[in-house]
Amino acid sequence: MESMIRPYAEEVFKDIVRETSKEFLIACIQDGFCFNKIIDMVLTSMIEDIKTLVEKIAGVLMYA
């Protein structure tokens, strides 16, 4: 599971640093609520991506 989450989380953290600062990211990680919220958003994004992929595959299979 971690190997699936890590690439998404790394991209999110890189984007946060680009949009804010490294200091902000460090403070966020140290604040459990902020960190958990980011991980929650990462998981939600992954689930949405997987749902979209499944819908596309199902659509192709229906017409195969």
Biopython code that builds the backbone (N, CA, C, O; Angstrom):
import numpy as np
from Bio.PDB.StructureBuilder import StructureBuilder

atoms = [
    (1, "MET", "N", (0.824, -1.198, 0.000)),
    (1, "MET", "CA", (0.000, 0.000, 0.000)),
    (1, "MET", "C", (0.866, 1.258, 0.000)),
    (1, "MET", "O", (0.581, 2.220, -0.714)),
    (2, "GLU", "N", (1.918, 1.239, 0.803)),
    (2, "GLU", "CA", (2.791, 2.412, 0.874)),
    (2, "GLU", "C", (3.410, 2.729, -0.480)),
    (2, "GLU", "O", (3.565, 3.896, -0.837)),
    (3, "SER", "N", (3.764, 1.685, -1.238)),
    (3, "SER", "CA", (4.383, 1.915, -2.545)),
    (3, "SER", "C", (3.407, 2.586, -3.508)),
    (3, "SER", "O", (3.834, 3.253, -4.451)),
    (4, "MET", "N", (2.111, 2.421, -3.287)),
    (4, "MET", "CA", (1.115, 3.086, -4.128)),
    (4, "MET", "C", (0.905, 4.537, -3.692)),
    (4, "MET", "O", (0.714, 5.420, -4.528)),
    (5, "ILE", "N", (0.943, 4.773, -2.399)),
    (5, "ILE", "CA", (0.669, 6.105, -1.865)),
    (5, "ILE", "C", (1.869, 7.035, -2.013)),
    (5, "ILE", "O", (1.707, 8.223, -2.290)),
    (6, "ARG", "N", (3.069, 6.496, -1.831)),
    (6, "ARG", "CA", (4.276, 7.328, -1.795)),
    (6, "ARG", "C", (4.425, 8.259, -3.003)),
    (6, "ARG", "O", (4.667, 9.448, -2.799)),
    (7, "PRO", "N", (4.294, 7.785, -4.253)),
    (7, "PRO", "CA", (4.476, 8.710, -5.387)),
    (7, "PRO", "C", (3.470, 9.865, -5.382)),
    (7, "PRO", "O", (3.831, 11.002, -5.685)),
    (8, "TYR", "N", (2.220, 9.578, -5.042)),
    (8, "TYR", "CA", (1.207, 10.635, -4.962)),
    (8, "TYR", "C", (1.578, 11.637, -3.873)),
    (8, "TYR", "O", (1.558, 12.848, -4.097)),
    (9, "ALA", "N", (1.916, 11.123, -2.698)),
    (9, "ALA", "CA", (2.245, 11.994, -1.568)),
    (9, "ALA", "C", (3.469, 12.849, -1.872)),
    (9, "ALA", "O", (3.490, 14.035, -1.543)),
    (10, "GLU", "N", (4.484, 12.265, -2.492)),
    (10, "GLU", "CA", (5.690, 13.026, -2.821)),
    (10, "GLU", "C", (5.364, 14.177, -3.764)),
    (10, "GLU", "O", (5.886, 15.280, -3.596)),
    (11, "GLU", "N", (4.514, 13.936, -4.746)),
    (11, "GLU", "CA", (4.128, 15.007, -5.677)),
    (11, "GLU", "C", (3.355, 16.105, -4.954)),
    (11, "GLU", "O", (3.565, 17.291, -5.207)),
    (12, "VAL", "N", (2.462, 15.706, -4.056)),
    (12, "VAL", "CA", (1.694, 16.695, -3.298)),
    (12, "VAL", "C", (2.634, 17.549, -2.456)),
    (12, "VAL", "O", (2.501, 18.772, -2.426)),
    (13, "PHE", "N", (3.582, 16.913, -1.772)),
    (13, "PHE", "CA", (4.513, 17.663, -0.934)),
    (13, "PHE", "C", (5.389, 18.592, -1.776)),
    (13, "PHE", "O", (5.673, 19.714, -1.358)),
    (14, "LYS", "N", (5.817, 18.141, -2.951)),
    (14, "LYS", "CA", (6.606, 19.002, -3.846)),
    (14, "LYS", "C", (5.790, 20.212, -4.275)),
    (14, "LYS", "O", (6.305, 21.330, -4.324)),
    (15, "ASP", "N", (4.515, 19.989, -4.586)),
    (15, "ASP", "CA", (3.644, 21.103, -4.982)),
    (15, "ASP", "C", (3.453, 22.091, -3.837)),
    (15, "ASP", "O", (3.438, 23.302, -4.055)),
    (16, "ILE", "N", (3.307, 21.579, -2.625)),
    (16, "ILE", "CA", (3.151, 22.461, -1.462)),
    (16, "ILE", "C", (4.393, 23.323, -1.295)),
    (16, "ILE", "O", (4.283, 24.525, -1.052)),
    (17, "VAL", "N", (5.566, 22.727, -1.422)),
    (17, "VAL", "CA", (6.814, 23.484, -1.288)),
    (17, "VAL", "C", (6.899, 24.545, -2.381)),
    (17, "VAL", "O", (7.311, 25.675, -2.121)),
    (18, "ARG", "N", (6.506, 24.180, -3.612)),
    (18, "ARG", "CA", (6.540, 25.147, -4.720)),
    (18, "ARG", "C", (5.599, 26.318, -4.463)),
    (18, "ARG", "O", (5.920, 27.463, -4.779)),
    (19, "GLU", "N", (4.439, 26.025, -3.890)),
    (19, "GLU", "CA", (3.430, 27.067, -3.680)),
    (19, "GLU", "C", (3.632, 27.848, -2.386)),
    (19, "GLU", "O", (3.166, 28.981, -2.270)),
    (20, "THR", "N", (4.316, 27.261, -1.422)),
    (20, "THR", "CA", (4.507, 27.939, -0.132)),
    (20, "THR", "C", (6.000, 28.020, 0.166)),
    (20, "THR", "O", (6.714, 28.840, -0.410)),
    (21, "SER", "N", (6.454, 27.175, 1.057)),
    (21, "SER", "CA", (7.877, 27.142, 1.402)),
    (21, "SER", "C", (8.187, 25.829, 2.099)),
    (21, "SER", "O", (7.296, 25.123, 2.570)),
    (22, "LYS", "N", (9.464, 25.526, 2.150)),
    (22, "LYS", "CA", (9.895, 24.303, 2.832)),
    (22, "LYS", "C", (9.546, 24.392, 4.322)),
    (22, "LYS", "O", (9.163, 23.397, 4.938)),
    (23, "GLU", "N", (9.681, 25.586, 4.891)),
    (23, "GLU", "CA", (9.376, 25.782, 6.308)),
    (23, "GLU", "C", (7.900, 25.497, 6.594)),
    (23, "GLU", "O", (7.558, 24.890, 7.609)),
    (24, "PHE", "N", (7.030, 25.948, 5.679)),
    (24, "PHE", "CA", (5.598, 25.689, 5.844)),
    (24, "PHE", "C", (5.331, 24.191, 5.830)),
    (24, "PHE", "O", (4.574, 23.685, 6.660)),
    (25, "LEU", "N", (5.949, 23.478, 4.890)),
    (25, "LEU", "CA", (5.746, 22.034, 4.802)),
    (25, "LEU", "C", (6.230, 21.340, 6.068)),
    (25, "LEU", "O", (5.551, 20.453, 6.586)),
    (26, "ILE", "N", (7.384, 21.729, 6.566)),
    (26, "ILE", "CA", (7.916, 21.122, 7.797)),
    (26, "ILE", "C", (6.951, 21.366, 8.957)),
    (26, "ILE", "O", (6.662, 20.450, 9.726)),
    (27, "ALA", "N", (6.456, 22.591, 9.085)),
    (27, "ALA", "CA", (5.501, 22.905, 10.159)),
    (27, "ALA", "C", (4.228, 22.083, 10.002)),
    (27, "ALA", "O", (3.655, 21.617, 10.987)),
    (28, "CYS", "N", (3.789, 21.909, 8.760)),
    (28, "CYS", "CA", (2.573, 21.137, 8.503)),
    (28, "CYS", "C", (2.765, 19.673, 8.888)),
    (28, "CYS", "O", (1.883, 19.064, 9.494)),
    (29, "ILE", "N", (3.919, 19.112, 8.532)),
    (29, "ILE", "CA", (4.192, 17.708, 8.858)),
    (29, "ILE", "C", (4.251, 17.519, 10.371)),
    (29, "ILE", "O", (3.803, 16.497, 10.890)),
    (30, "GLN", "N", (4.805, 18.507, 11.076)),
    (30, "GLN", "CA", (4.903, 18.406, 12.532)),
    (30, "GLN", "C", (3.538, 18.553, 13.201)),
    (30, "GLN", "O", (3.334, 18.071, 14.316)),
    (31, "ASP", "N", (2.611, 19.214, 12.524)),
    (31, "ASP", "CA", (1.246, 19.359, 13.027)),
    (31, "ASP", "C", (0.451, 18.155, 12.527)),
    (31, "ASP", "O", (0.147, 18.066, 11.338)),
    (32, "GLY", "N", (0.120, 17.250, 13.401)),
    (32, "GLY", "CA", (-0.542, 16.008, 13.010)),
    (32, "GLY", "C", (-1.804, 16.215, 12.188)),
    (32, "GLY", "O", (-2.038, 15.484, 11.226)),
    (33, "PHE", "N", (-2.630, 17.206, 12.554)),
    (33, "PHE", "CA", (-3.880, 17.432, 11.827)),
    (33, "PHE", "C", (-3.604, 17.824, 10.380)),
    (33, "PHE", "O", (-4.218, 17.286, 9.458)),
    (34, "CYS", "N", (-2.686, 18.754, 10.184)),
    (34, "CYS", "CA", (-2.351, 19.220, 8.836)),
    (34, "CYS", "C", (-1.816, 18.060, 8.001)),
    (34, "CYS", "O", (-2.238, 17.874, 6.859)),
    (35, "PHE", "N", (-0.904, 17.289, 8.551)),
    (35, "PHE", "CA", (-0.309, 16.158, 7.840)),
    (35, "PHE", "C", (-1.378, 15.127, 7.476)),
    (35, "PHE", "O", (-1.415, 14.641, 6.346)),
    (36, "ASN", "N", (-2.239, 14.796, 8.427)),
    (36, "ASN", "CA", (-3.305, 13.822, 8.168)),
    (36, "ASN", "C", (-4.269, 14.318, 7.098)),
    (36, "ASN", "O", (-4.780, 13.525, 6.307)),
    (37, "LYS", "N", (-4.521, 15.621, 7.069)),
    (37, "LYS", "CA", (-5.409, 16.193, 6.061)),
    (37, "LYS", "C", (-4.791, 16.033, 4.670)),
    (37, "LYS", "O", (-5.493, 15.705, 3.714)),
    (38, "ILE", "N", (-3.489, 16.263, 4.556)),
    (38, "ILE", "CA", (-2.806, 16.090, 3.268)),
    (38, "ILE", "C", (-2.889, 14.636, 2.825)),
    (38, "ILE", "O", (-3.209, 14.360, 1.669)),
    (39, "ILE", "N", (-2.604, 13.700, 3.731)),
    (39, "ILE", "CA", (-2.664, 12.277, 3.389)),
    (39, "ILE", "C", (-4.088, 11.900, 2.984)),
    (39, "ILE", "O", (-4.277, 11.124, 2.047)),
    (40, "ASP", "N", (-5.085, 12.438, 3.676)),
    (40, "ASP", "CA", (-6.484, 12.183, 3.319)),
    (40, "ASP", "C", (-6.780, 12.670, 1.900)),
    (40, "ASP", "O", (-7.454, 11.984, 1.132)),
    (41, "MET", "N", (-6.274, 13.855, 1.556)),
    (41, "MET", "CA", (-6.490, 14.383, 0.205)),
    (41, "MET", "C", (-5.778, 13.524, -0.835)),
    (41, "MET", "O", (-6.301, 13.311, -1.929)),
    (42, "VAL", "N", (-4.585, 13.029, -0.497)),
    (42, "VAL", "CA", (-3.845, 12.150, -1.414)),
    (42, "VAL", "C", (-4.649, 10.877, -1.666)),
    (42, "VAL", "O", (-4.810, 10.461, -2.814)),
    (43, "LEU", "N", (-5.154, 10.258, -0.599)),
    (43, "LEU", "CA", (-5.933, 9.026, -0.748)),
    (43, "LEU", "C", (-7.210, 9.269, -1.547)),
    (43, "LEU", "O", (-7.584, 8.446, -2.384)),
    (44, "THR", "N", (-7.879, 10.393, -1.295)),
    (44, "THR", "CA", (-9.089, 10.730, -2.044)),
    (44, "THR", "C", (-8.770, 10.878, -3.523)),
    (44, "THR", "O", (-9.511, 10.390, -4.376)),
    (45, "SER", "N", (-7.673, 11.547, -3.824)),
    (45, "SER", "CA", (-7.256, 11.730, -5.218)),
    (45, "SER", "C", (-6.965, 10.391, -5.875)),
    (45, "SER", "O", (-7.351, 10.163, -7.021)),
    (46, "MET", "N", (-6.283, 9.501, -5.152)),
    (46, "MET", "CA", (-5.975, 8.178, -5.695)),
    (46, "MET", "C", (-7.258, 7.414, -5.991)),
    (46, "MET", "O", (-7.383, 6.793, -7.046)),
    (47, "ILE", "N", (-8.207, 7.457, -5.068)),
    (47, "ILE", "CA", (-9.469, 6.733, -5.245)),
    (47, "ILE", "C", (-10.214, 7.273, -6.463)),
    (47, "ILE", "O", (-10.767, 6.501, -7.246)),
    (48, "GLU", "N", (-10.231, 8.601, -6.625)),
    (48, "GLU", "CA", (-10.906, 9.198, -7.782)),
    (48, "GLU", "C", (-10.227, 8.771, -9.079)),
    (48, "GLU", "O", (-10.901, 8.460, -10.061)),
    (49, "ASP", "N", (-8.878, 8.754, -9.086)),
    (49, "ASP", "CA", (-8.141, 8.315, -10.273)),
    (49, "ASP", "C", (-8.455, 6.862, -10.605)),
    (49, "ASP", "O", (-8.638, 6.513, -11.771)),
    (50, "ILE", "N", (-8.517, 6.017, -9.579)),
    (50, "ILE", "CA", (-8.800, 4.594, -9.792)),
    (50, "ILE", "C", (-10.228, 4.419, -10.307)),
    (50, "ILE", "O", (-10.460, 3.618, -11.213)),
    (51, "LYS", "N", (-11.192, 5.162, -9.740)),
    (51, "LYS", "CA", (-12.579, 5.077, -10.211)),
    (51, "LYS", "C", (-12.671, 5.468, -11.683)),
    (51, "LYS", "O", (-13.364, 4.813, -12.461)),
    (52, "THR", "N", (-11.973, 6.536, -12.061)),
    (52, "THR", "CA", (-11.985, 6.982, -13.456)),
    (52, "THR", "C", (-11.409, 5.910, -14.362)),
    (52, "THR", "O", (-11.955, 5.635, -15.430)),
    (53, "LEU", "N", (-10.309, 5.305, -13.942)),
    (53, "LEU", "CA", (-9.679, 4.247, -14.729)),
    (53, "LEU", "C", (-10.618, 3.055, -14.877)),
    (53, "LEU", "O", (-10.761, 2.513, -15.973)),
    (54, "VAL", "N", (-11.256, 2.645, -13.791)),
    (54, "VAL", "CA", (-12.182, 1.511, -13.834)),
    (54, "VAL", "C", (-13.352, 1.819, -14.767)),
    (54, "VAL", "O", (-13.775, 0.957, -15.537)),
    (55, "GLU", "N", (-13.874, 3.041, -14.702)),
    (55, "GLU", "CA", (-14.979, 3.423, -15.589)),
    (55, "GLU", "C", (-14.552, 3.368, -17.052)),
    (55, "GLU", "O", (-15.313, 2.909, -17.903)),
    (56, "LYS", "N", (-13.351, 3.829, -17.347)),
    (56, "LYS", "CA", (-12.852, 3.788, -18.725)),
    (56, "LYS", "C", (-12.696, 2.347, -19.204)),
    (56, "LYS", "O", (-13.093, 2.011, -20.319)),
    (57, "ILE", "N", (-12.114, 1.498, -18.352)),
    (57, "ILE", "CA", (-11.922, 0.086, -18.720)),
    (57, "ILE", "C", (-13.278, -0.583, -18.927)),
    (57, "ILE", "O", (-13.468, -1.319, -19.895)),
    (58, "ALA", "N", (-14.219, -0.327, -18.020)),
    (58, "ALA", "CA", (-15.556, -0.920, -18.143)),
    (58, "ALA", "C", (-16.225, -0.464, -19.434)),
    (58, "ALA", "O", (-16.882, -1.256, -20.110)),
    (59, "GLY", "N", (-16.059, 0.799, -19.774)),
    (59, "GLY", "CA", (-16.632, 1.317, -21.009)),
    (59, "GLY", "C", (-16.063, 0.636, -22.239)),
    (59, "GLY", "O", (-16.794, 0.326, -23.180)),
    (60, "VAL", "N", (-14.762, 0.404, -22.232)),
    (60, "VAL", "CA", (-14.115, -0.280, -23.356)),
    (60, "VAL", "C", (-14.585, -1.727, -23.431)),
    (60, "VAL", "O", (-14.868, -2.232, -24.517)),
    (61, "LEU", "N", (-14.668, -2.392, -22.290)),
    (61, "LEU", "CA", (-15.071, -3.800, -22.271)),
    (61, "LEU", "C", (-16.521, -3.979, -22.712)),
    (61, "LEU", "O", (-16.862, -4.995, -23.318)),
    (62, "MET", "N", (-17.371, -3.010, -22.415)),
    (62, "MET", "CA", (-18.780, -3.119, -22.816)),
    (62, "MET", "C", (-18.923, -3.128, -24.334)),
    (62, "MET", "O", (-19.850, -3.738, -24.867)),
    (63, "TYR", "N", (-18.021, -2.463, -25.022)),
    (63, "TYR", "CA", (-18.118, -2.369, -26.477)),
    (63, "TYR", "C", (-17.145, -3.296, -27.192)),
    (63, "TYR", "O", (-17.006, -3.236, -28.414)),
    (64, "ALA", "N", (-16.471, -4.155, -26.429)),
    (64, "ALA", "CA", (-15.502, -5.077, -27.039)),
    (64, "ALA", "C", (-16.199, -6.317, -27.566)),
    (64, "ALA", "O", (-15.547, -7.206, -28.113)),
]
sb = StructureBuilder()
sb.init_structure("model")
sb.init_model(0)
sb.init_chain("A")
sb.init_seg("    ")
for serial, (resi, resn, name, xyz) in enumerate(atoms, 1):
    if name == "N":
        sb.init_residue(resn, " ", resi, " ")
    sb.init_atom(name, np.array(xyz, "f"), 0.0, 1.0, " ", f" {name:<3s}", serial, name[0])
structure = sb.get_structure()
